[in-house]
Amino acid sequence: MTLLLGSVDPWDPSFAAAILTIIFNPLFWNVVARWEQRTRQLSRAFGSPYLACYALGCVILLLNVLRSHWHASPTGLLLTALVALVYMVAVLYEEPFTAEIYQQKASRSHRRS
């Protein structure tokens, strides 16, 4: 572990950018998804919920490309561990929201039949 941390330059601007994007990405898409589910503003802006979903998916992919733009190294290994940690926290935050969406959809479908 000391060898790994000794190889990391925390003052390297690309290291700081990687950490910021790793933390920002799941926060961004969770906030935007909840906002869209509540307001349907993206669907209105794109004229279709499908286009809004595709656009958000493209933005998420582009953010992930930006995040993943570093080379294999001890720093990359440390950042990969950070990605895993942040995504585990994101899933804990996202799961209740996703379950609520499915419950609402099931409830609407049950009322129709």
Phi and psi in degrees as GROMACS dihedral restraints (atoms count N, CA, C in turn):
[ dihedral_restraints ]
;  ai    aj    ak    al  type     phi  dphi    fc
    3     4     5     6     1   -63.3    20    10
    4     5     6     7     1   -40.1    20    10
    6     7     8     9     1   -61.4    20    10
    7     8     9    10     1   -42.9    20    10
    9    10    11    12     1   -63.4    20    10
   10    11    12    13     1   -51.0    20    10
   12    13    14    15     1   -69.4    20    10
   13    14    15    16     1   -28.8    20    10
   15    16    17    18     1   -68.5    20    10
   16    17    18    19     1   -21.9    20    10
   18    19    20    21     1   -88.2    20    10
   19    20    21    22     1    -6.7    20    10
   21    22    23    24     1   -94.8    20    10
   22    23    24    25     1   129.6    20    10
   24    25    26    27     1  -103.3    20    10
   25    26    27    28     1    97.8    20    10
   27    28    29    30     1   -65.5    20    10
   28    29    30    31     1   -13.3    20    10
   30    31    32    33     1   -92.6    20    10
   31    32    33    34     1    -3.8    20    10
   33    34    35    36     1   -66.6    20    10
   34    35    36    37     1   124.7    20    10
   36    37    38    39     1   -58.1    20    10
   37    38    39    40     1   -34.0    20    10
   39    40    41    42     1   -70.7    20    10
   40    41    42    43     1   -30.4    20    10
   42    43    44    45     1   -66.4    20    10
   43    44    45    46     1   -45.6    20    10
   45    46    47    48     1   -63.0    20    10
   46    47    48    49     1   -42.0    20    10
   48    49    50    51     1   -62.7    20    10
   49    50    51    52     1   -40.4    20    10
   51    52    53    54     1   -63.6    20    10
   52    53    54    55     1   -44.0    20    10
   54    55    56    57     1   -62.6    20    10
   55    56    57    58     1   -43.7    20    10
   57    58    59    60     1   -62.4    20    10
   58    59    60    61     1   -42.4    20    10
   60    61    62    63     1   -71.1    20    10
   61    62    63    64     1   -34.2    20    10
   63    64    65    66     1   -62.0    20    10
   64    65    66    67     1   -42.5    20    10
   66    67    68    69     1   -76.8    20    10
   67    68    69    70     1   -38.2    20    10
   69    70    71    72     1   -69.2    20    10
   70    71    72    73     1   -42.9    20    10
   72    73    74    75     1   -55.1    20    10
   73    74    75    76     1   -57.2    20    10
   75    76    77    78     1   -65.7    20    10
   76    77    78    79     1   -33.1    20    10
   78    79    80    81     1   -62.6    20    10
   79    80    81    82     1   -46.3    20    10
   81    82    83    84     1   -57.7    20    10
   82    83    84    85     1   -53.3    20    10
   84    85    86    87     1   -72.1    20    10
   85    86    87    88     1   -28.2    20    10
   87    88    89    90     1   -68.5    20    10
   88    89    90    91     1   -43.3    20    10
   90    91    92    93     1   -65.6    20    10
   91    92    93    94     1   -45.2    20    10
   93    94    95    96     1   -65.4    20    10
   94    95    96    97     1   -41.2    20    10
   96    97    98    99     1   -63.9    20    10
   97    98    99   100     1   -42.0    20    10
   99   100   101   102     1   -66.9    20    10
  100   101   102   103     1   -40.6    20    10
  102   103   104   105     1   -62.4    20    10
  103   104   105   106     1   -45.4    20    10
  105   106   107   108     1   -63.6    20    10
  106   107   108   109     1   -41.6    20    10
  108   109   110   111     1   -64.5    20    10
  109   110   111   112     1   -34.6    20    10
  111   112   113   114     1   -79.6    20    10
  112   113   114   115     1   -39.4    20    10
  114   115   116   117     1  -111.3    20    10
  115   116   117   118     1   -23.9    20    10
  117   118   119   120     1    61.0    20    10
  118   119   120   121     1    25.7    20    10
  120   121   122   123     1   -66.6    20    10
  121   122   123   124     1   -40.0    20    10
  123   124   125   126     1   -65.4    20    10
  124   125   126   127     1   -41.5    20    10
  126   127   128   129     1   -59.9    20    10
  127   128   129   130     1   -42.3    20    10
  129   130   131   132     1   -66.7    20    10
  130   131   132   133     1   -42.8    20    10
  132   133   134   135     1   -63.2    20    10
  133   134   135   136     1   -38.4    20    10
  135   136   137   138     1   -91.9    20    10
  136   137   138   139     1    -7.9    20    10
  138   139   140   141     1    79.2    20    10
  139   140   141   142     1     4.3    20    10
  141   142   143   144     1  -166.2    20    10
  142   143   144   145     1   138.8    20    10
  144   145   146   147     1   -66.3    20    10
  145   146   147   148     1   -28.8    20    10
  147   148   149   150     1   -68.9    20    10
  148   149   150   151     1   -45.4    20    10
  150   151   152   153     1   -63.8    20    10
  151   152   153   154     1   -38.6    20    10
  153   154   155   156     1   -62.0    20    10
  154   155   156   157     1   -43.1    20    10
  156   157   158   159     1   -64.3    20    10
  157   158   159   160     1   -43.8    20    10
  159   160   161   162     1   -63.6    20    10
  160   161   162   163     1   -41.3    20    10
  162   163   164   165     1   -63.9    20    10
  163   164   165   166     1   -45.1    20    10
  165   166   167   168     1   -62.7    20    10
  166   167   168   169     1   -40.4    20    10
  168   169   170   171     1   -60.1    20    10
  169   170   171   172     1   -41.7    20    10
  171   172   173   174     1   -64.3    20    10
  172   173   174   175     1   -42.0    20    10
  174   175   176   177     1   -62.0    20    10
  175   176   177   178     1   -43.3    20    10
  177   178   179   180     1   -62.2    20    10
  178   179   180   181     1   -43.9    20    10
  180   181   182   183     1   -62.0    20    10
  181   182   183   184     1   -42.7    20    10
  183   184   185   186     1   -64.2    20    10
  184   185   186   187     1   -39.6    20    10
  186   187   188   189     1   -62.9    20    10
  187   188   189   190     1   -37.6    20    10
  189   190   191   192     1   -69.1    20    10
  190   191   192   193     1   -35.3    20    10
  192   193   194   195     1   -64.0    20    10
  193   194   195   196     1   -44.6    20    10
  195   196   197   198     1   -59.6    20    10
  196   197   198   199     1   -44.7    20    10
  198   199   200   201     1   -63.4    20    10
  199   200   201   202     1   -38.0    20    10
  201   202   203   204     1   -86.8    20    10
  202   203   204   205     1    10.6    20    10
  204   205   206   207     1   -88.1    20    10
  205   206   207   208     1    66.3    20    10
  207   208   209   210     1  -143.5    20    10
  208   209   210   211     1   166.7    20    10
  210   211   212   213     1   -98.2    20    10
  211   212   213   214     1   160.3    20    10
  213   214   215   216     1   -63.1    20    10
  214   215   216   217     1   126.3    20    10
  216   217   218   219     1  -172.1    20    10
  217   218   219   220     1   173.8    20    10
  219   220   221   222     1   -57.7    20    10
  220   221   222   223     1   -35.6    20    10
  222   223   224   225     1   -62.8    20    10
  223   224   225   226     1   -42.4    20    10
  225   226   227   228     1   -60.9    20    10
  226   227   228   229     1   -39.1    20    10
  228   229   230   231     1   -64.6    20    10
  229   230   231   232     1   -42.5    20    10
  231   232   233   234     1   -63.4    20    10
  232   233   234   235     1   -43.2    20    10
  234   235   236   237     1   -66.1    20    10
  235   236   237   238     1   -34.5    20    10
  237   238   239   240     1   -63.2    20    10
  238   239   240   241     1   -40.5    20    10
  240   241   242   243     1   -63.6    20    10
  241   242   243   244     1   -38.4    20    10
  243   244   245   246     1   -65.4    20    10
  244   245   246   247     1   -40.6    20    10
  246   247   248   249     1   -58.0    20    10
  247   248   249   250     1   -47.5    20    10
  249   250   251   252     1   -60.1    20    10
  250   251   252   253     1   -43.8    20    10
  252   253   254   255     1   -64.1    20    10
  253   254   255   256     1   -46.9    20    10
  255   256   257   258     1   -63.6    20    10
  256   257   258   259     1   -40.3    20    10
  258   259   260   261     1   -70.9    20    10
  259   260   261   262     1   -31.5    20    10
  261   262   263   264     1   -64.8    20    10
  262   263   264   265     1   -41.6    20    10
  264   265   266   267     1   -66.5    20    10
  265   266   267   268     1   -40.5    20    10
  267   268   269   270     1   -61.2    20    10
  268   269   270   271     1   -40.7    20    10
  270   271   272   273     1   -64.3    20    10
  271   272   273   274     1   -40.0    20    10
  273   274   275   276     1   -62.5    20    10
  274   275   276   277     1   -36.7    20    10
  276   277   278   279     1   -74.8    20    10
  277   278   279   280     1   -36.4    20    10
  279   280   281   282     1   -81.9    20    10
  280   281   282   283     1   -32.9    20    10
  282   283   284   285     1   -55.9    20    10
  283   284   285   286     1   -47.8    20    10
  285   286   287   288     1   -62.8    20    10
  286   287   288   289     1   -36.9    20    10
  288   289   290   291     1   -64.4    20    10
  289   290   291   292     1   -46.0    20    10
  291   292   293   294     1   -63.8    20    10
  292   293   294   295     1   -42.3    20    10
  294   295   296   297     1   -61.6    20    10
  295   296   297   298     1   -39.6    20    10
  297   298   299   300     1   -64.0    20    10
  298   299   300   301     1   -41.5    20    10
  300   301   302   303     1   -61.2    20    10
  301   302   303   304     1   -46.7    20    10
  303   304   305   306     1   -65.3    20    10
  304   305   306   307     1   -36.4    20    10
  306   307   308   309     1   -66.2    20    10
  307   308   309   310     1   -42.1    20    10
  309   310   311   312     1   -62.6    20    10
  310   311   312   313     1   -42.4    20    10
  312   313   314   315     1   -64.4    20    10
  313   314   315   316     1   -43.8    20    10
  315   316   317   318     1   -63.7    20    10
  316   317   318   319     1   -39.0    20    10
  318   319   320   321     1   -65.6    20    10
  319   320   321   322     1   -41.4    20    10
  321   322   323   324     1   -65.1    20    10
  322   323   324   325     1   -41.3    20    10
  324   325   326   327     1   -66.1    20    10
  325   326   327   328     1   -37.7    20    10
  327   328   329   330     1   -67.5    20    10
  328   329   330   331     1   -38.0    20    10
  330   331   332   333     1   -66.8    20    10
  331   332   333   334     1   -33.2    20    10
  333   334   335   336     1   -70.3    20    10
  334   335   336   337     1   -30.2    20    10
